[in-house]
Amino acid sequence: MIPRYTRPEIAAIWEPKARYGIWLEIELAAMQAMSDLEIIPREAWAEIESEAGSVEIDPERIEQIEERTRHDVVAFIWHISEQLKGEGKRWLHYGMTSSDVLDACYALQICRSADILIRDVEDLAGAVRDRAMEHRNTVMIGRSHGIHAEPITLGLKLAIWYDEMQRNLSRLRKAREDMAVGKLSGAVGTFAHLPPDVESRVCAKLGLKPAPASSQVVQRDRHAAFFCTLAVIGGSVEKMAVEIRHLQRTEVYEAEEPFTEGQTGSSAMPHKRNPIRSENLTGMSRLLRSYAMAALENQALWHERDISHSSVERVIGPDACIVLDFALARLTRLIKGWVIYPENMRRNLAKMGGLEASQSLLLALAQKGLSREEAYKLVQRNAMKVWEQGEDFQAALLSDEELTGYLSDDEIKRAFSIEPHIAHVDEIFKRVFGED
């Protein structure tokens, strides 16, 4: 991923030197396991163990060797062997195939990235929770199809976001668990040259579980599920970002992204304050969906393995993790600094002349014995006066003799109360946040 969208901690996991360091860790763990099981001479492992601390990984040298070998793992093994002096180096990579190293490494990189992403999701959820508590009772109009519906509170909107992020947290933890798998089962998964005990010992040392069964590779349904999980979380990020963008539109202007001193919104128009952060997050989410699609395509490999997945994973592994890390951190900062305008919410709530009371009136008429169809028609004809003639809804209702034959003036006015719409906010908050 380009530096613009990269944070250092997660990027470091995917640096070439870090990757080669994990490869060496796997190779040494395998040699130790083979020594313990007396598959290779114990003195060979003792020799390698004493020399391992002096090995310097040089990515440029590995690339030079790869120019000749056309195989990165072979180039790596040769590079390490160049620095080992004793005869023990001939047991390096003994009985193993490249994917024994590559898949365990990829699993570790993904798991370490997932640990950061889990923390990111927790941070975002915490920020959303804080703002939900702050605006538990900040009343605004709810919208369906982009059209005014009935009153809600901003806190309720945020509680819904928080609840969704808790589900995402569970999904991410499960996806990480499913990815924490390695294999050292050889070229076609049969353990023909190393027994399963070697795999078990190496995986335990690395903090992985042995794949119950594998071909030359760990099966890619695990990877597809992981990248799809990142895409789902990205979808939640976009959902929030789109709402933030909508609420900042000039015609709405109920909230806006923080606009810092010295910031500019347009090279041409000095007045502009654009929702650039949330627009950026929408773009990040598109990337995550594309990575998920690529991971799904990687599931179908020829027979026990081909390398059609390899080039894809070299790109989507680091990029997807880095992009989501960036997006979650950006959204967390945005939520913390999100500027809310309750007075504009109140203004917009009153903008449609009371139409948000239509369902309350419909139900009040039904309680008087009218059929739903009759009540709907009676309320709708007055609502259309607001849409088409700009009348006040309550005034139109009070002047409708047929309607006032069923409802008193006080009953009509009570239908416009905000209270029923916010009466259960505390109960919903208790469900979501578990508080009294």
BASEVEX-886387 format. One line per field, with one value per residue (C-alpha): residue in one letter; z, x, y; residue number from 1. Coordinates in pm, whole numbers. Layout:
// residues N
r <- [A	...]
pz <- [Z	...]
px <- [X	...]
py <- [Y	...]
k <- [NUM	...]
//
This chain:
// residues 436
r <- [M	I	P	R	Y	T	R	P	E	I	A	A	I	W	E	P	K	A	R	Y	G	I	W	L	E	I	E	L	A	A	M	Q	A	M	S	D	L	E	I	I	P	R	E	A	W	A	E	I	E	S	E	A	G	S	V	E	I	D	P	E	R	I	E	Q	I	E	E	R	T	R	H	D	V	V	A	F	I	W	H	I	S	E	Q	L	K	G	E	G	K	R	W	L	H	Y	G	M	T	S	S	D	V	L	D	A	C	Y	A	L	Q	I	C	R	S	A	D	I	L	I	R	D	V	E	D	L	A	G	A	V	R	D	R	A	M	E	H	R	N	T	V	M	I	G	R	S	H	G	I	H	A	E	P	I	T	L	G	L	K	L	A	I	W	Y	D	E	M	Q	R	N	L	S	R	L	R	K	A	R	E	D	M	A	V	G	K	L	S	G	A	V	G	T	F	A	H	L	P	P	D	V	E	S	R	V	C	A	K	L	G	L	K	P	A	P	A	S	S	Q	V	V	Q	R	D	R	H	A	A	F	F	C	T	L	A	V	I	G	G	S	V	E	K	M	A	V	E	I	R	H	L	Q	R	T	E	V	Y	E	A	E	E	P	F	T	E	G	Q	T	G	S	S	A	M	P	H	K	R	N	P	I	R	S	E	N	L	T	G	M	S	R	L	L	R	S	Y	A	M	A	A	L	E	N	Q	A	L	W	H	E	R	D	I	S	H	S	S	V	E	R	V	I	G	P	D	A	C	I	V	L	D	F	A	L	A	R	L	T	R	L	I	K	G	W	V	I	Y	P	E	N	M	R	R	N	L	A	K	M	G	G	L	E	A	S	Q	S	L	L	L	A	L	A	Q	K	G	L	S	R	E	E	A	Y	K	L	V	Q	R	N	A	M	K	V	W	E	Q	G	E	D	F	Q	A	A	L	L	S	D	E	E	L	T	G	Y	L	S	D	D	E	I	K	R	A	F	S	I	E	P	H	I	A	H	V	D	E	I	F	K	R	V	F	G	E	D]
pz <- [0	-74	219	221	362	571	945	1058	1315	1082	781	970	983	603	537	344	626	875	642	598	974	1017	754	953	1271	1103	962	1299	1478	1228	1276	1652	1629	1394	1632	1932	1739	1624	1258	1213	1425	1753	1698	1367	1545	1822	1556	1374	1700	1797	1458	1413	1625	1386	1071	904	671	362	139	-143	-142	-149	-451	-624	-572	-681	-1014	-1077	-894	-990	-654	-344	-82	-252	-268	101	196	-10	153	501	402	280	638	811	838	964	810	998	732	502	727	670	509	535	428	381	86	27	131	471	527	325	470	830	772	603	890	1142	947	921	1288	1400	1173	1305	1660	1558	1372	1674	1883	1613	1617	1995	1980	1722	1923	2231	2046	1910	2257	2407	2145	2183	2556	2486	2240	2389	2394	2107	1899	1521	1233	1119	746	523	150	230	322	666	860	1241	1520	1662	1862	1740	2032	1896	1555	1723	1942	1624	1493	1820	1815	1460	1554	1835	1577	1362	1659	1703	1331	1329	1632	1472	1140	1320	1500	1171	1015	1303	1125	979	795	755	572	270	-104	-123	241	310	565	342	462	805	1062	1192	1524	1356	1234	1579	1754	1504	1508	1889	1899	1652	1829	1547	1524	1278	986	1038	672	400	47	-44	110	382	214	98	234	556	378	184	508	663	374	349	718	650	367	595	849	564	473	826	801	474	624	895	650	413	699	810	453	422	750	634	310	299	279	593	790	1114	1172	1003	1009	1217	1010	1150	1143	818	641	291	126	-237	-456	-632	-370	-36	137	101	401	240	406	267	545	514	133	165	385	118	-123	129	163	-212	-202	78	-123	-422	-204	-73	-427	-512	-204	-306	-649	-474	-331	-645	-707	-938	-766	-460	-548	-817	-764	-911	-558	-475	-662	-537	-174	-196	-276	-80	245	330	142	298	652	607	443	715	989	829	777	1132	1282	1058	1141	1514	1497	1291	1537	1831	1659	1486	1524	1601	1553	1765	1673	1304	1391	1559	1259	1018	1243	1202	831	705	909	1143	890	1123	1326	1045	1187	1534	1377	1170	1485	1681	1412	1411	1786	1711	1499	1146	916	839	480	586	844	599	335	584	714	372	210	475	447	74	150	326	37	-238	-82	204	473	838	901	1238	1109	810	1038	1276	983	841	964	883	1082	1376	1390	1520	1708	1944	1912	2215	2066	1741	1924	2139	1821	1759	2086	2061	2379	2231	1985	2254	2543	2490	2414	2761	2720	2383	2537	2810	2546	2350	2624	2911	3151	3408]
px <- [0	120	269	-27	-253	1	58	403	315	113	333	637	478	483	831	1057	1310	1034	899	1241	1288	974	1099	1418	1217	1019	1326	1500	1192	1170	1537	1496	1190	1373	1668	1446	1286	1630	1546	1862	2179	2154	2504	2387	2111	2352	2585	2310	2167	2506	2547	2190	2243	2506	2295	2216	1917	1986	1678	1888	2119	1818	1685	2021	2017	1653	1752	1930	1707	1370	1249	1234	1248	1545	1718	1650	1789	2100	2144	2125	2358	2614	2650	2663	3007	2954	2818	2493	2357	2290	1995	1836	1490	1526	1211	1019	852	833	469	555	743	526	189	306	464	152	-61	164	163	-214	-259	-23	-204	-538	-426	-375	-706	-889	-746	-851	-1209	-1216	-1090	-1354	-1630	-1517	-1530	-1877	-1996	-1874	-2055	-2369	-2378	-2321	-2611	-2845	-3129	-3029	-3347	-3331	-3549	-3510	-3507	-3605	-3531	-3369	-3711	-3822	-3983	-4018	-3803	-3507	-3203	-2846	-2750	-2972	-2805	-2467	-2586	-2675	-2323	-2171	-2377	-2260	-1896	-1936	-2046	-1749	-1521	-1655	-1616	-1259	-1159	-1309	-1138	-807	-856	-928	-614	-387	-301	20	134	461	311	536	489	138	34	125	408	616	948	869	627	328	511	745	448	287	603	675	317	312	635	493	156	-33	-249	-163	-406	-605	-542	-358	-236	80	-91	-334	-674	-770	-1124	-961	-799	-1115	-1312	-1053	-1049	-1428	-1439	-1217	-1451	-1757	-1587	-1504	-1873	-1955	-1693	-1848	-2197	-2087	-1891	-2186	-2411	-2151	-2135	-2512	-2549	-2288	-2467	-2549	-2922	-2903	-2601	-2680	-2318	-1981	-1629	-1384	-1233	-895	-720	-534	-729	-858	-1161	-1110	-833	-1093	-1358	-1228	-1565	-1571	-1569	-1588	-1634	-1302	-1224	-1550	-1529	-1182	-1325	-1579	-1290	-1099	-1402	-1415	-1057	-1139	-1426	-1197	-942	-1215	-1318	-957	-933	-1249	-1094	-794	-991	-988	-632	-530	-504	-276	-165	-68	70	-215	-296	59	82	-265	-177	147	-67	-388	-228	-43	-274	-601	-462	-291	-598	-837	-596	-578	-954	-1043	-796	-922	-1285	-1205	-1048	-1340	-1600	-1413	-1398	-1738	-1911	-2282	-2540	-2850	-3015	-3001	-3149	-3439	-3481	-3489	-3729	-3978	-3908	-4194	-4463	-4529	-4558	-4355	-4679	-4866	-4836	-4943	-5257	-5317	-5309	-5523	-5794	-5769	-5834	-6156	-6283	-6179	-6031	-5663	-5748	-5997	-5759	-5467	-5669	-5788	-5437	-5272	-5502	-5404	-5035	-5047	-5156	-4824	-4624	-4815	-4939	-4695	-4962	-4894	-4994	-5156	-5352	-5473	-5590	-5771	-5962	-6066	-6424	-6435	-6118	-6220	-6538	-6319	-6041	-6066	-5829	-5634	-5604	-5472	-5217	-5102	-5016	-4741	-4560	-4195	-4215	-4335	-4044	-3778	-3950	-3758	-3413	-3287	-3416	-3240	-2919	-2943	-2972	-2674	-2439	-2560	-2596	-2866]
py <- [0	353	550	791	520	330	332	213	-55	-276	-203	-335	-681	-700	-560	-803	-824	-908	-1176	-1334	-1318	-1528	-1773	-1817	-1861	-2140	-2312	-2308	-2435	-2721	-2812	-2810	-3035	-3273	-3281	-3353	-3638	-3761	-3714	-3508	-3529	-3338	-3198	-3050	-2856	-2750	-2614	-2425	-2292	-2149	-1980	-1854	-1544	-1413	-1455	-1122	-1117	-907	-871	-727	-1029	-1262	-1075	-1111	-1487	-1505	-1350	-1681	-1931	-1776	-1907	-1691	-1966	-2132	-1793	-1743	-2087	-2024	-1682	-1833	-2118	-1866	-1744	-2082	-2234	-2588	-2906	-2866	-2634	-2929	-3014	-2671	-2712	-3089	-3276	-2951	-2783	-2408	-2382	-2529	-2204	-1969	-2067	-2061	-1721	-1584	-1708	-1535	-1210	-1215	-1302	-1027	-783	-906	-831	-469	-460	-603	-321	-73	-200	-179	181	274	107	298	630	550	451	779	987	773	847	1216	1232	974	1227	1457	1445	1447	1335	978	922	633	647	982	1125	1244	958	982	1129	938	1046	1072	849	573	599	566	276	87	151	31	-288	-357	-306	-559	-814	-718	-770	-1123	-1193	-1067	-1273	-1584	-1512	-1469	-1799	-1977	-1827	-1932	-2257	-2394	-2705	-2893	-3188	-3177	-3150	-3299	-3315	-3677	-3629	-3857	-3714	-3571	-3712	-3512	-3465	-3216	-3013	-3020	-2905	-2626	-2496	-2499	-2299	-2046	-2015	-2187	-2498	-2776	-2794	-3117	-3201	-3013	-3053	-2868	-2567	-2474	-2459	-2111	-2105	-1984	-1693	-1611	-1594	-1364	-1119	-1128	-1038	-737	-639	-667	-443	-207	-208	-96	177	293	282	525	737	771	884	1137	1268	1294	1479	1732	1819	2191	2118	1905	2035	1854	1754	1789	1659	1865	2146	2241	2576	2621	2346	2422	2268	2360	2498	2715	2800	2931	2880	2501	2260	1917	1573	1450	1202	1014	1023	872	598	512	461	247	22	-31	-155	-400	-550	-597	-777	-1006	-1094	-1178	-1402	-1585	-1650	-1809	-2099	-2312	-2433	-2717	-3055	-3030	-2676	-2430	-2080	-1876	-1762	-1655	-1326	-1231	-1293	-1097	-793	-839	-958	-642	-408	-525	-522	-186	-28	-142	-32	312	333	231	478	758	688	677	1022	1148	1019	1172	1510	1495	1833	1803	2079	1999	2329	2236	1897	2072	2299	2005	1818	2104	2148	1927	2095	1805	1520	1297	1256	1078	724	837	987	674	460	706	682	302	308	498	211	311	50	93	183	452	598	595	780	1040	1117	1102	1356	1609	1516	1586	1943	1990	1844	2023	2347	2404	2394	2313	1953	2008	2306	2104	1823	2057	2208	1869	1822	1453	1384	1601	1395	1112	1293	1589	1885	1759	1409	1553	1767	1473	1283	1541	1467	1364	1154	821	830	860	681	356	495	401	47	15	151	-110	-381	-251	-132	-347	-55	6]
k <- [1	2	3	4	5	6	7	8	9	10	11	12	13	14	15	16	17	18	19	20	21	22	23	24	25	26	27	28	29	30	31	32	33	34	35	36	37	38	39	40	41	42	43	44	45	46	47	48	49	50	51	52	53	54	55	56	57	58	59	60	61	62	63	64	65	66	67	68	69	70	71	72	73	74	75	76	77	78	79	80	81	82	83	84	85	86	87	88	89	90	91	92	93	94	95	96	97	98	99	100	101	102	103	104	105	106	107	108	109	110	111	112	113	114	115	116	117	118	119	120	121	122	123	124	125	126	127	128	129	130	131	132	133	134	135	136	137	138	139	140	141	142	143	144	145	146	147	148	149	150	151	152	153	154	155	156	157	158	159	160	161	162	163	164	165	166	167	168	169	170	171	172	173	174	175	176	177	178	179	180	181	182	183	184	185	186	187	188	189	190	191	192	193	194	195	196	197	198	199	200	201	202	203	204	205	206	207	208	209	210	211	212	213	214	215	216	217	218	219	220	221	222	223	224	225	226	227	228	229	230	231	232	233	234	235	236	237	238	239	240	241	242	243	244	245	246	247	248	249	250	251	252	253	254	255	256	257	258	259	260	261	262	263	264	265	266	267	268	269	270	271	272	273	274	275	276	277	278	279	280	281	282	283	284	285	286	287	288	289	290	291	292	293	294	295	296	297	298	299	300	301	302	303	304	305	306	307	308	309	310	311	312	313	314	315	316	317	318	319	320	321	322	323	324	325	326	327	328	329	330	331	332	333	334	335	336	337	338	339	340	341	342	343	344	345	346	347	348	349	350	351	352	353	354	355	356	357	358	359	360	361	362	363	364	365	366	367	368	369	370	371	372	373	374	375	376	377	378	379	380	381	382	383	384	385	386	387	388	389	390	391	392	393	394	395	396	397	398	399	400	401	402	403	404	405	406	407	408	409	410	411	412	413	414	415	416	417	418	419	420	421	422	423	424	425	426	427	428	429	430	431	432	433	434	435	436]
//
